[in-house]
């Protein structure tokens, strides 16, 4: 069986080469890029299964690279590498289609675990969560003025189109299948992101996605009525 292919996009040479060595030791096929132009060129010629993408790179920005890869290579997973202070950048990257982020300085073991969790699921497009919702979902649903077509990846609110990432559609479809239930954060990490209890990360990825979704579907994101937070547990989809 052919090894998975990883593209590392990082302008700091020591980090780039160190990551390359470690992923090759894990039997991955690895290519690297030091700037945005090279990243796009490698994405086309190398066709990676997963990209580790530093946002702060020369020439084309990490955001431009992320947008390009998501459009041209929808099967490819994207994990952003960000600095602690780049909270807004994390949100923007997720909006542009990144699947997850890791904050620098990061644990190599955690990064390896996240990469393995994504690649274990197979190609990104059309990949199903590790566990399916107990309640059957529909191809299209309507609630509170929101229309979601999970098959066509189309959304609107009061007739006005909404821009949503594939990950956001996955989350909403999962919520719809478990509406009125309390959904644990651990359930989301396992069933949507593909993590296991053994490599469960401490990450705010879920929180950022929920913040973005509330901005799109709630009338007042600061006082949500649809995606409710359940203290000490997770969320409830109240429709």
GROMACS elastic network, one bead per residue, 0.5 to 0.9 nm:
[ bonds ]
;  ai    aj funct       b0    kb
    2     5     6  0.89612   500
    3    27     6  0.66364   500
    3    28     6  0.54979   500
    3    29     6  0.62835   500
    4    27     6  0.82453   500
    4    28     6  0.54640   500
    4    29     6  0.61395   500
    4    30     6  0.85938   500
    4    48     6  0.76932   500
    4    49     6  0.62080   500
    4    50     6  0.81233   500
    4   119     6  0.75495   500
    5    28     6  0.59617   500
    5    30     6  0.58426   500
    5    31     6  0.79020   500
    5    46     6  0.80012   500
    5    47     6  0.76458   500
    5    49     6  0.52406   500
    5    50     6  0.67131   500
    5    51     6  0.87356   500
    6    20     6  0.89568   500
    6    23     6  0.82676   500
    6    28     6  0.68157   500
    6    29     6  0.61737   500
    6    31     6  0.64606   500
    6    32     6  0.83801   500
    6    46     6  0.88958   500
    6    47     6  0.87891   500
    6    48     6  0.52343   500
    6    49     6  0.60178   500
    6    50     6  0.50476   500
    6    51     6  0.57214   500
    6    52     6  0.74745   500
    7    20     6  0.89144   500
    7    29     6  0.86038   500
    7    30     6  0.58569   500
    7    32     6  0.54927   500
    7    33     6  0.74711   500
    7    39     6  0.80573   500
    7    42     6  0.76490   500
    7    43     6  0.74149   500
    7    46     6  0.80154   500
    7    47     6  0.86008   500
    7    48     6  0.58804   500
    7    49     6  0.80903   500
    7    50     6  0.64618   500
    7    52     6  0.62516   500
    7    53     6  0.81770   500
    8    16     6  0.67534   500
    8    19     6  0.76410   500
    8    20     6  0.72757   500
    8    30     6  0.73718   500
    8    31     6  0.63522   500
    8    33     6  0.62457   500
    8    34     6  0.84848   500
    8    39     6  0.83749   500
    8    50     6  0.87215   500
    8    51     6  0.59349   500
    8    53     6  0.63685   500
    8    54     6  0.83281   500
    9    16     6  0.73226   500
    9    31     6  0.87474   500
    9    32     6  0.58117   500
    9    34     6  0.58467   500
    9    35     6  0.69667   500
    9    36     6  0.78723   500
    9    38     6  0.86342   500
    9    39     6  0.62311   500
    9    51     6  0.73129   500
    9    52     6  0.59682   500
    9    54     6  0.58778   500
    9    55     6  0.87431   500
    9    57     6  0.81305   500
    9    62     6  0.86162   500
   10    13     6  0.72639   500
   10    15     6  0.72132   500
   10    16     6  0.54854   500
   10    32     6  0.76485   500
   10    33     6  0.64068   500
   10    34     6  0.52100   500
   10    35     6  0.70563   500
   10    52     6  0.80814   500
   10    53     6  0.66904   500
   10    54     6  0.53110   500
   10    55     6  0.83670   500
   10    56     6  0.82630   500
   10    57     6  0.67612   500
   10    81     6  0.85699   500
   11    14     6  0.89470   500
   11    15     6  0.82229   500
   11    16     6  0.71169   500
   11    33     6  0.74711   500
   11    35     6  0.60221   500
   11    54     6  0.77664   500
   11    56     6  0.80129   500
   11    57     6  0.57254   500
   11    58     6  0.73476   500
   12    15     6  0.55673   500
   12    16     6  0.60915   500
   12    17     6  0.86957   500
   12    34     6  0.73948   500
   12    57     6  0.88959   500
   13    17     6  0.59870   500
   13    18     6  0.82719   500
   13    34     6  0.75557   500
   14    17     6  0.53600   500
   14    18     6  0.59092   500
   14    19     6  0.84954   500
   15    18     6  0.50666   500
   15    19     6  0.60514   500
   15    20     6  0.84810   500
   16    19     6  0.53674   500
   16    20     6  0.62163   500
   16    21     6  0.87979   500
   16    32     6  0.70550   500
   16    33     6  0.81751   500
   16    34     6  0.79078   500
   17    21     6  0.61652   500
   17    22     6  0.86404   500
   17    32     6  0.81444   500
   18    21     6  0.52645   500
   18    22     6  0.63197   500
   18    23     6  0.87095   500
   19    22     6  0.51789   500
   19    23     6  0.60933   500
   19    24     6  0.84424   500
   19   108     6  0.83379   500
   20    23     6  0.53507   500
   20    24     6  0.60572   500
   20    25     6  0.85722   500
   20    30     6  0.62686   500
   20    31     6  0.75415   500
   20    32     6  0.73837   500
   21    24     6  0.52083   500
   21    25     6  0.62231   500
   21    26     6  0.88491   500
   21    30     6  0.87210   500
   22    25     6  0.50770   500
   22    26     6  0.65867   500
   22   108     6  0.85689   500
   22   112     6  0.89579   500
   23    27     6  0.66605   500
   23    28     6  0.56789   500
   23    29     6  0.78774   500
   23    30     6  0.71388   500
   23   112     6  0.78171   500
   24    29     6  0.63184   500
   24    30     6  0.64909   500
   25    28     6  0.73760   500
   26   112     6  0.87816   500
   29    48     6  0.88895   500
   30    48     6  0.85242   500
   31    42     6  0.76368   500
   31    46     6  0.76162   500
   31    48     6  0.85154   500
   32    38     6  0.86549   500
   32    39     6  0.77423   500
   32    42     6  0.78875   500
   33    36     6  0.76865   500
   33    37     6  0.85248   500
   33    38     6  0.54885   500
   33    39     6  0.51731   500
   33    40     6  0.88271   500
   33    41     6  0.89537   500
   33    42     6  0.72647   500
   34    37     6  0.86479   500
   34    38     6  0.67414   500
   34    39     6  0.72710   500
   34    57     6  0.73075   500
   34    58     6  0.78676   500
   35    38     6  0.55271   500
   35    39     6  0.61415   500
   35    40     6  0.89140   500
   35    57     6  0.54075   500
   35    58     6  0.50799   500
   35    59     6  0.60413   500
   35    60     6  0.69691   500
   35    61     6  0.80253   500
   35    62     6  0.86152   500
   36    40     6  0.63298   500
   36    41     6  0.86644   500
   36    57     6  0.63572   500
   36    58     6  0.62267   500
   36    59     6  0.54471   500
   36    61     6  0.57982   500
   36    62     6  0.65405   500
   36    64     6  0.77938   500
   36    65     6  0.61595   500
   37    40     6  0.54056   500
   37    41     6  0.63628   500
   37    42     6  0.87173   500
   37    58     6  0.84906   500
   37    59     6  0.63627   500
   37    60     6  0.58499   500
   37    61     6  0.88626   500
   37    65     6  0.81968   500
   38    41     6  0.50034   500
   38    42     6  0.60216   500
   38    43     6  0.84232   500
   39    42     6  0.51504   500
   39    43     6  0.59863   500
   39    44     6  0.86861   500
   39    53     6  0.88304   500
   39    60     6  0.88211   500
   39    65     6  0.70188   500
   40    44     6  0.63748   500
   40    45     6  0.87373   500
   40    60     6  0.88986   500
   40    65     6  0.63045   500
   40    68     6  0.74541   500
   40    69     6  0.74251   500
   41    44     6  0.53822   500
   41    45     6  0.62710   500
   41    46     6  0.83192   500
   42    45     6  0.50610   500
   42    46     6  0.53070   500
   42    47     6  0.74288   500
   42    48     6  0.84212   500
   43    46     6  0.55183   500
   43    47     6  0.53093   500
   43    48     6  0.63821   500
   43    51     6  0.84421   500
   43    69     6  0.70755   500
   43    73     6  0.80456   500
   44    47     6  0.56395   500
   44    48     6  0.85321   500
   44    69     6  0.86313   500
   44    72     6  0.83192   500
   44    73     6  0.82283   500
   45    48     6  0.88177   500
   47    50     6  0.88576   500
   47    73     6  0.77668   500
   47    76     6  0.81112   500
   48    51     6  0.66666   500
   48    73     6  0.88490   500
   48    76     6  0.65649   500
   48    77     6  0.85952   500
   49    75     6  0.72139   500
   49    77     6  0.63578   500
   49    78     6  0.88828   500
   49   119     6  0.74417   500
   49   122     6  0.86949   500
   49   123     6  0.72982   500
   49   124     6  0.84913   500
   50    75     6  0.87266   500
   50    76     6  0.52533   500
   50    78     6  0.57688   500
   50    79     6  0.76376   500
   50   115     6  0.77856   500
   50   118     6  0.83216   500
   50   119     6  0.75465   500
   51    76     6  0.71698   500
   51    77     6  0.62147   500
   51    79     6  0.62295   500
   51    80     6  0.81832   500
   52    77     6  0.86712   500
   52    78     6  0.61648   500
   52    79     6  0.50408   500
   52    80     6  0.59212   500
   52    81     6  0.67757   500
   52   115     6  0.89493   500
   53    56     6  0.89670   500
   53    57     6  0.89793   500
   53    62     6  0.66449   500
   53    65     6  0.83428   500
   53    66     6  0.77987   500
   53    78     6  0.68895   500
   53    79     6  0.61102   500
   53    81     6  0.56941   500
   53    82     6  0.86592   500
   53   101     6  0.89784   500
   54    57     6  0.64874   500
   54    61     6  0.89761   500
   54    62     6  0.61952   500
   54    79     6  0.86443   500
   54    80     6  0.57584   500
   54    82     6  0.62975   500
   55    61     6  0.64453   500
   55    63     6  0.64235   500
   55    65     6  0.87570   500
   55    66     6  0.87473   500
   55    80     6  0.67061   500
   55    81     6  0.64706   500
   55    82     6  0.63231   500
   55    83     6  0.89600   500
   55    89     6  0.79288   500
   55    90     6  0.89128   500
   55    93     6  0.82381   500
   56    61     6  0.64768   500
   56    62     6  0.61353   500
   56    63     6  0.88194   500
   56    81     6  0.87913   500
   56    82     6  0.78701   500
   57    60     6  0.72071   500
   57    61     6  0.56583   500
   57    62     6  0.61645   500
   58    61     6  0.63638   500
   58    62     6  0.85723   500
   60    63     6  0.80735   500
   60    64     6  0.61128   500
   60    65     6  0.68007   500
   61    64     6  0.52629   500
   61    65     6  0.63831   500
   61    66     6  0.86117   500
   62    66     6  0.59780   500
   62    67     6  0.85501   500
   62    80     6  0.84965   500
   62    93     6  0.83404   500
   63    66     6  0.50094   500
   63    67     6  0.61511   500
   63    68     6  0.85475   500
   63    89     6  0.86561   500
   63    92     6  0.78735   500
   63    93     6  0.62217   500
   63    96     6  0.72686   500
   64    67     6  0.51505   500
   64    68     6  0.61138   500
   64    69     6  0.86160   500
   64    96     6  0.88788   500
   65    68     6  0.50782   500
   65    69     6  0.60879   500
   65    70     6  0.84884   500
   66    69     6  0.52804   500
   66    70     6  0.60782   500
   66    71     6  0.85897   500
   66    78     6  0.74774   500
   66    80     6  0.88228   500
   66    93     6  0.73166   500
   66    96     6  0.66150   500
   66    97     6  0.69490   500
   66    98     6  0.67342   500
   67    70     6  0.52734   500
   67    71     6  0.62522   500
   67    72     6  0.86457   500
   67    93     6  0.86405   500
   67    96     6  0.56399   500
   67    97     6  0.68938   500
   67    98     6  0.85677   500
   68    71     6  0.52581   500
   68    72     6  0.60014   500
   68    73     6  0.79372   500
   69    72     6  0.51775   500
   69    73     6  0.50932   500
   69    74     6  0.69627   500
   69    76     6  0.74957   500
   69    78     6  0.84793   500
   69    97     6  0.89226   500
   70    73     6  0.54861   500
   70    75     6  0.80309   500
   70    76     6  0.73378   500
   70    77     6  0.85582   500
   70    78     6  0.83238   500
   70    96     6  0.77410   500
   70    97     6  0.61134   500
   70    98     6  0.78262   500
   71    74     6  0.59700   500
   71    97     6  0.89641   500
   73    76     6  0.57237   500
   74    77     6  0.80203   500
   74   123     6  0.89067   500
   74   124     6  0.70424   500
   74   125     6  0.60953   500
   75   122     6  0.89403   500
   75   123     6  0.52321   500
   75   126     6  0.84177   500
   76   123     6  0.69250   500
   76   124     6  0.59511   500
   76   125     6  0.79922   500
   77    98     6  0.73321   500
   77    99     6  0.63207   500
   77   100     6  0.87135   500
   77   115     6  0.89886   500
   77   118     6  0.72676   500
   77   119     6  0.80814   500
   77   123     6  0.80484   500
   77   124     6  0.61405   500
   78    97     6  0.78299   500
   78    99     6  0.54157   500
   78   100     6  0.68691   500
   78   101     6  0.83599   500
   79    98     6  0.61525   500
   79    99     6  0.58667   500
   79   101     6  0.50873   500
   79   102     6  0.70937   500
   79   114     6  0.87864   500
   79   115     6  0.81780   500
   80    90     6  0.78104   500
   80    93     6  0.74620   500
   80    94     6  0.87102   500
   80    98     6  0.68068   500
   80    99     6  0.80195   500
   80   100     6  0.63200   500
   80   102     6  0.61616   500
   80   103     6  0.83178   500
   81    90     6  0.89759   500
   81   101     6  0.58598   500
   81   102     6  0.51446   500
   81   103     6  0.59687   500
   81   104     6  0.67196   500
   81   106     6  0.88259   500
   82    85     6  0.82929   500
   82    86     6  0.64557   500
   82    87     6  0.85756   500
   82    89     6  0.78230   500
   82    90     6  0.70880   500
   82   101     6  0.69709   500
   82   102     6  0.62992   500
   82   104     6  0.58605   500
   82   105     6  0.87911   500
   83    86     6  0.54650   500
   83    87     6  0.82744   500
   83   102     6  0.85378   500
   83   103     6  0.54632   500
   83   104     6  0.50368   500
   83   105     6  0.75340   500
   84    87     6  0.70410   500
   84   103     6  0.57859   500
   84   104     6  0.64227   500
   84   105     6  0.82333   500
   85    88     6  0.84125   500
   85    89     6  0.88389   500
   86    89     6  0.50627   500
   86    90     6  0.62982   500
   86    91     6  0.88798   500
   86   103     6  0.89354   500
   87    90     6  0.51782   500
   87    91     6  0.65423   500
   87    92     6  0.87841   500
   88    91     6  0.52068   500
   88    92     6  0.62125   500
   88    93     6  0.85883   500
   89    92     6  0.50114   500
   89    93     6  0.59777   500
   89    94     6  0.85451   500
   90    93     6  0.51136   500
   90    94     6  0.62373   500
   90    95     6  0.85809   500
   90   100     6  0.88198   500
   90   101     6  0.70684   500
   90   205     6  0.86681   500
   90   208     6  0.80800   500
   91    94     6  0.52005   500
   91    95     6  0.61918   500
   91    96     6  0.87555   500
   91   205     6  0.88270   500
   91   208     6  0.61607   500
   91   209     6  0.77638   500
   91   211     6  0.88975   500
   91   212     6  0.77011   500
   92    96     6  0.63079   500
   92    97     6  0.88955   500
   93    96     6  0.50940   500
   93    97     6  0.65909   500
   93    98     6  0.56942   500
   93    99     6  0.87718   500
   93   100     6  0.88301   500
   93   101     6  0.86007   500
   94    97     6  0.52204   500
   94    99     6  0.65339   500
   94   100     6  0.71020   500
   94   101     6  0.82709   500
   94   165     6  0.79860   500
   94   167     6  0.87277   500
   94   205     6  0.85693   500
   94   208     6  0.80565   500
   94   209     6  0.74219   500
   94   212     6  0.89671   500
   95    98     6  0.72005   500
   95   163     6  0.89004   500
   95   164     6  0.74985   500
   95   165     6  0.64087   500
   95   168     6  0.89492   500
   95   209     6  0.83550   500
   95   212     6  0.77686   500
   96   164     6  0.89543   500
   96   165     6  0.70655   500
   97   164     6  0.88271   500
   97   165     6  0.56103   500
   97   166     6  0.71436   500
   97   167     6  0.75217   500
   98   101     6  0.76985   500
   98   165     6  0.87125   500
   98   167     6  0.85741   500
   99   167     6  0.69828   500
   99   193     6  0.82126   500
   99   205     6  0.87543   500
  100   114     6  0.88429   500
  100   193     6  0.85326   500
  100   205     6  0.62909   500
  101   203     6  0.83958   500
  101   204     6  0.89407   500
  101   205     6  0.70086   500
  102   105     6  0.85539   500
  102   106     6  0.66376   500
  102   110     6  0.88567   500
  102   111     6  0.72548   500
  102   203     6  0.81361   500
  103   106     6  0.57922   500
  104   107     6  0.84874   500
  106   109     6  0.87109   500
  106   110     6  0.75096   500
  106   111     6  0.72596   500
  107   110     6  0.51971   500
  107   111     6  0.62744   500
  107   112     6  0.86633   500
  108   111     6  0.50334   500
  108   112     6  0.61039   500
  108   113     6  0.85211   500
  109   112     6  0.51278   500
  109   113     6  0.61367   500
  109   114     6  0.86933   500
  110   114     6  0.62160   500
  110   115     6  0.86519   500
  110   199     6  0.75062   500
  110   200     6  0.89495   500
  110   201     6  0.72309   500
  111   114     6  0.51618   500
  111   115     6  0.62243   500
  111   116     6  0.86208   500
  112   115     6  0.51528   500
  112   116     6  0.61476   500
  112   117     6  0.85739   500
  113   116     6  0.51556   500
  113   117     6  0.61259   500
  113   118     6  0.88043   500
  113   195     6  0.83796   500
  113   199     6  0.61190   500
  113   200     6  0.86651   500
  113   201     6  0.87137   500
  114   117     6  0.50382   500
  114   118     6  0.63964   500
  114   119     6  0.87221   500
  114   194     6  0.88472   500
  114   195     6  0.72873   500
  114   199     6  0.76667   500
  114   200     6  0.86634   500
  114   201     6  0.79302   500
  115   118     6  0.53597   500
  115   119     6  0.62135   500
  115   120     6  0.84738   500
  116   119     6  0.52092   500
  116   120     6  0.58332   500
  116   121     6  0.88252   500
  116   195     6  0.88314   500
  117   120     6  0.53557   500
  117   121     6  0.70782   500
  117   193     6  0.76636   500
  117   194     6  0.55820   500
  117   195     6  0.53628   500
  117   196     6  0.75941   500
  117   199     6  0.83244   500
  118   121     6  0.57210   500
  118   122     6  0.75532   500
  118   123     6  0.89022   500
  118   124     6  0.82676   500
  118   193     6  0.70404   500
  118   194     6  0.62622   500
  118   195     6  0.77755   500
  119   122     6  0.55303   500
  119   123     6  0.74956   500
  119   124     6  0.85123   500
  120   123     6  0.89982   500
  120   194     6  0.80112   500
  121   124     6  0.76451   500
  121   127     6  0.68922   500
  121   128     6  0.79624   500
  121   129     6  0.80909   500
  121   130     6  0.75088   500
  121   194     6  0.70313   500
  122   125     6  0.89723   500
  122   127     6  0.68853   500
  123   126     6  0.75610   500
  123   127     6  0.62656   500
  124   127     6  0.53651   500
  124   128     6  0.87101   500
  125   128     6  0.87911   500
  125   166     6  0.84517   500
  127   130     6  0.89651   500
  128   131     6  0.79702   500
  128   132     6  0.77071   500
  128   170     6  0.87216   500
  128   191     6  0.86000   500
  128   192     6  0.80022   500
  129   132     6  0.62230   500
  129   133     6  0.88503   500
  129   170     6  0.84114   500
  129   174     6  0.89852   500
  129   190     6  0.78988   500
  129   193     6  0.72724   500
  129   194     6  0.66042   500
  130   190     6  0.68358   500
  130   191     6  0.50044   500
  130   192     6  0.70900   500
  130   193     6  0.82850   500
  130   194     6  0.58302   500
  130   195     6  0.86633   500
  131   134     6  0.88864   500
  131   190     6  0.77593   500
  131   191     6  0.51737   500
  131   192     6  0.82499   500
  131   194     6  0.87694   500
  132   135     6  0.85299   500
  132   136     6  0.87518   500
  132   174     6  0.81513   500
  132   177     6  0.89613   500
  132   191     6  0.72073   500
  133   136     6  0.68089   500
  133   137     6  0.79650   500
  133   173     6  0.89054   500
  133   174     6  0.62680   500
  133   175     6  0.85841   500
  133   176     6  0.89471   500
  133   177     6  0.56114   500
  133   178     6  0.65962   500
  133   191     6  0.85320   500
  134   177     6  0.68855   500
  134   178     6  0.72047   500
  135   176     6  0.84386   500
  135   178     6  0.62675   500
  135   179     6  0.88026   500
  136   176     6  0.89462   500
  136   177     6  0.59375   500
  136   178     6  0.89447   500
  137   140     6  0.85412   500
  137   141     6  0.87640   500
  137   173     6  0.68846   500
  137   174     6  0.80357   500
  137   176     6  0.68023   500
  137   177     6  0.52503   500
  138   141     6  0.65732   500
  138   149     6  0.85842   500
  138   150     6  0.77216   500
  138   151     6  0.89368   500
  138   173     6  0.83740   500
  138   176     6  0.88067   500
  138   177     6  0.85642   500
  139   148     6  0.82678   500
  139   149     6  0.58537   500
  139   150     6  0.51819   500
  139   151     6  0.54592   500
  139   152     6  0.84088   500
  140   147     6  0.73079   500
  140   148     6  0.54480   500
  140   150     6  0.58212   500
  140   151     6  0.73208   500
  140   152     6  0.88386   500
  141   146     6  0.81432   500
  141   147     6  0.59214   500
  141   148     6  0.53900   500
  141   149     6  0.66204   500
  141   150     6  0.82920   500
  141   176     6  0.86002   500
  142   145     6  0.68771   500
  142   146     6  0.55370   500
  142   148     6  0.64518   500
  142   149     6  0.88965   500
  143   146     6  0.51821   500
  143   147     6  0.67403   500
  143   148     6  0.87778   500
  143   239     6  0.67306   500
  144   147     6  0.85626   500
  144   157     6  0.84373   500
  144   158     6  0.86543   500
  144   217     6  0.87461   500
  144   226     6  0.85829   500
  144   239     6  0.75073   500
  145   156     6  0.82000   500
  145   157     6  0.55630   500
  145   158     6  0.50382   500
  145   159     6  0.79094   500
  145   217     6  0.88366   500
  146   155     6  0.73526   500
  146   156     6  0.57916   500
  146   158     6  0.64166   500
  146   159     6  0.80883   500
  146   217     6  0.69728   500
  147   154     6  0.80815   500
  147   155     6  0.55141   500
  147   156     6  0.52316   500
  147   157     6  0.63759   500
  147   158     6  0.81366   500
  147   159     6  0.80764   500
  148   151     6  0.89656   500
  148   152     6  0.89022   500
  148   153     6  0.74954   500
  148   154     6  0.60455   500
  148   156     6  0.68034   500
  148   157     6  0.89552   500
  148   169     6  0.82028   500
  148   172     6  0.86507   500
  148   173     6  0.87858   500
  149   152     6  0.55795   500
  149   153     6  0.55567   500
  149   154     6  0.51019   500
  149   155     6  0.62178   500
  149   169     6  0.87389   500
  150   153     6  0.50257   500
  150   154     6  0.69499   500
  150   155     6  0.84691   500
  150   169     6  0.65694   500
  150   170     6  0.81105   500
  150   172     6  0.88691   500
  150   173     6  0.70394   500
  151   154     6  0.79787   500
  152   155     6  0.89550   500
  153   164     6  0.79820   500
  153   165     6  0.84470   500
  153   166     6  0.72288   500
  153   169     6  0.69211   500
  154   161     6  0.77289   500
  154   162     6  0.76364   500
  154   163     6  0.80257   500
  154   164     6  0.79326   500
  154   169     6  0.88254   500
  155   160     6  0.84543   500
  155   161     6  0.58372   500
  155   162     6  0.52348   500
  155   163     6  0.71100   500
  155   164     6  0.73223   500
  155   169     6  0.88441   500
  156   159     6  0.55251   500
  156   160     6  0.50817   500
  156   163     6  0.82960   500
  156   217     6  0.87824   500
  157   160     6  0.51823   500
  157   161     6  0.64500   500
  157   162     6  0.67491   500
  157   216     6  0.82051   500
  157   217     6  0.69233   500
  158   161     6  0.84762   500
  162   216     6  0.70620   500
  162   217     6  0.86513   500
  163   216     6  0.83762   500
  164   167     6  0.81041   500
  164   168     6  0.60588   500
  164   169     6  0.68675   500
  164   213     6  0.83137   500
  164   216     6  0.85191   500
  165   168     6  0.51869   500
  165   169     6  0.65222   500
  165   170     6  0.87805   500
  166   169     6  0.51485   500
  166   170     6  0.63102   500
  166   171     6  0.88032   500
  167   171     6  0.62817   500
  167   172     6  0.87002   500
  167   192     6  0.82174   500
  167   209     6  0.84465   500
  168   171     6  0.50782   500
  168   172     6  0.61875   500
  168   173     6  0.85254   500
  168   209     6  0.69739   500
  168   210     6  0.85500   500
  168   212     6  0.86608   500
  168   213     6  0.70749   500
  169   172     6  0.51349   500
  169   173     6  0.60142   500
  169   174     6  0.84696   500
  170   173     6  0.51942   500
  170   174     6  0.61534   500
  170   175     6  0.85989   500
  170   192     6  0.70606   500
  171   174     6  0.50839   500
  171   175     6  0.61010   500
  171   176     6  0.85711   500
  171   188     6  0.79949   500
  171   192     6  0.69948   500
  171   209     6  0.86437   500
  171   210     6  0.88703   500
  172   176     6  0.59997   500
  172   177     6  0.85557   500
  172   213     6  0.86625   500
  172   237     6  0.87788   500
  173   176     6  0.50666   500
  173   177     6  0.62876   500
  173   178     6  0.87662   500
  174   177     6  0.51893   500
  174   178     6  0.64530   500
  174   179     6  0.85277   500
  174   188     6  0.85544   500
  174   191     6  0.86338   500
  174   192     6  0.80571   500
  175   178     6  0.51081   500
  175   179     6  0.56218   500
  175   180     6  0.87641   500
  175   181     6  0.86736   500
  175   183     6  0.79996   500
  175   227     6  0.87769   500
  175   235     6  0.89503   500
  175   236     6  0.76893   500
  175   237     6  0.58140   500
  176   179     6  0.50044   500
  176   180     6  0.87626   500
  176   237     6  0.70294   500
  176   239     6  0.85174   500
  178   181     6  0.55805   500
  178   182     6  0.80448   500
  178   183     6  0.75942   500
  178   236     6  0.83138   500
  178   237     6  0.74528   500
  179   182     6  0.82043   500
  179   183     6  0.89082   500
  179   236     6  0.67866   500
  179   238     6  0.62048   500
  179   239     6  0.68820   500
  180   236     6  0.59341   500
  180   237     6  0.56159   500
  180   238     6  0.53335   500
  180   239     6  0.72582   500
  181   235     6  0.83230   500
  181   236     6  0.57615   500
  181   237     6  0.71468   500
  181   238     6  0.83820   500
  182   230     6  0.73720   500
  182   233     6  0.76017   500
  182   234     6  0.67726   500
  182   235     6  0.57314   500
  182   237     6  0.79155   500
  183   186     6  0.83681   500
  183   187     6  0.65990   500
  183   188     6  0.74008   500
  183   230     6  0.86772   500
  183   233     6  0.74337   500
  183   234     6  0.55550   500
  183   235     6  0.52035   500
  183   236     6  0.59710   500
  183   237     6  0.84168   500
  184   187     6  0.51281   500
  184   188     6  0.66721   500
  184   189     6  0.88909   500
  184   230     6  0.88496   500
  184   232     6  0.89699   500
  184   233     6  0.53458   500
  184   235     6  0.66059   500
  184   236     6  0.88835   500
  185   188     6  0.51870   500
  185   189     6  0.63432   500
  185   190     6  0.87312   500
  185   206     6  0.76150   500
  185   233     6  0.67955   500
  185   235     6  0.75174   500
  186   189     6  0.50969   500
  186   190     6  0.61922   500
  186   191     6  0.84806   500
  186   195     6  0.88264   500
  186   197     6  0.81357   500
  186   200     6  0.78060   500
  186   233     6  0.89297   500
  186   234     6  0.83116   500
  187   190     6  0.52003   500
  187   191     6  0.57887   500
  187   192     6  0.79432   500
  188   191     6  0.52420   500
  188   192     6  0.53299   500
  188   193     6  0.69203   500
  188   194     6  0.85608   500
  188   206     6  0.78230   500
  189   192     6  0.57565   500
  189   194     6  0.63052   500
  189   195     6  0.57170   500
  189   196     6  0.79978   500
  189   200     6  0.74333   500
  189   201     6  0.83956   500
  189   206     6  0.78125   500
  190   193     6  0.57144   500
  190   196     6  0.57494   500
  190   197     6  0.76842   500
  190   200     6  0.80582   500
  191   194     6  0.56064   500
  191   195     6  0.76295   500
  192   195     6  0.82698   500
  195   198     6  0.81060   500
  195   199     6  0.63395   500
  195   200     6  0.58321   500
  195   201     6  0.79758   500
  196   199     6  0.54831   500
  196   200     6  0.58424   500
  197   200     6  0.52067   500
  200   203     6  0.89506   500
  203   206     6  0.73728   500
  203   207     6  0.84192   500
  204   207     6  0.50852   500
  204   208     6  0.62743   500
  204   209     6  0.87213   500
  205   208     6  0.52977   500
  205   209     6  0.63776   500
  205   210     6  0.87548   500
  206   209     6  0.51862   500
  206   210     6  0.62043   500
  206   211     6  0.86480   500
  207   210     6  0.51186   500
  207   211     6  0.61581   500
  207   212     6  0.86604   500
  208   211     6  0.50812   500
  208   212     6  0.62531   500
  208   213     6  0.86494   500
  209   212     6  0.51153   500
  209   213     6  0.61380   500
  209   214     6  0.86099   500
  210   213     6  0.50217   500
  210   214     6  0.60714   500
  210   215     6  0.85916   500
  210   227     6  0.78544   500
  211   214     6  0.52500   500
  211   215     6  0.63746   500
  211   216     6  0.89167   500
  211   221     6  0.77717   500
  212   215     6  0.51969   500
  212   216     6  0.65776   500
  212   217     6  0.89957   500
  213   216     6  0.51451   500
  213   217     6  0.61631   500
  213   218     6  0.78911   500
  213   221     6  0.87510   500
  213   227     6  0.85396   500
  214   217     6  0.53529   500
  214   218     6  0.50539   500
  214   219     6  0.83598   500
  214   220     6  0.80293   500
  214   221     6  0.50972   500
  214   222     6  0.83082   500
  214   224     6  0.69501   500
  214   226     6  0.81714   500
  214   227     6  0.70353   500
  215   218     6  0.60538   500
  215   219     6  0.80449   500
  215   220     6  0.77143   500
  215   221     6  0.52651   500
  215   222     6  0.86306   500
  216   219     6  0.83055   500
  216   221     6  0.81390   500
  217   220     6  0.87862   500
  217   221     6  0.80693   500
  217   226     6  0.80994   500
  218   221     6  0.52458   500
  218   222     6  0.86880   500
  218   223     6  0.82488   500
  218   224     6  0.59976   500
  218   225     6  0.69253   500
  218   226     6  0.67351   500
  218   227     6  0.81287   500
  219   223     6  0.83796   500
  219   224     6  0.76198   500
  219   225     6  0.82688   500
  220   223     6  0.53638   500
  220   224     6  0.60773   500
  220   225     6  0.81781   500
  221   224     6  0.52273   500
  221   225     6  0.84999   500
  224   227     6  0.61235   500
  224   228     6  0.62369   500
  224   229     6  0.86161   500
  225   228     6  0.63701   500
  225   237     6  0.87449   500
  225   238     6  0.70122   500
  225   239     6  0.84960   500
  226   236     6  0.78925   500
  226   237     6  0.56327   500
  226   239     6  0.61202   500
  227   235     6  0.65948   500
  227   236     6  0.58712   500
  227   238     6  0.63734   500
  227   239     6  0.87382   500
  228   234     6  0.85378   500
  228   235     6  0.54316   500
  228   236     6  0.51065   500
  228   237     6  0.63446   500
  228   238     6  0.69739   500
  229   232     6  0.88880   500
  229   233     6  0.81496   500
  229   234     6  0.60036   500
  229   236     6  0.65579   500
  230   233     6  0.55300   500
  230   234     6  0.51479   500
  230   235     6  0.51994   500
  230   236     6  0.68901   500
  231   234     6  0.67246   500
  231   235     6  0.83415   500
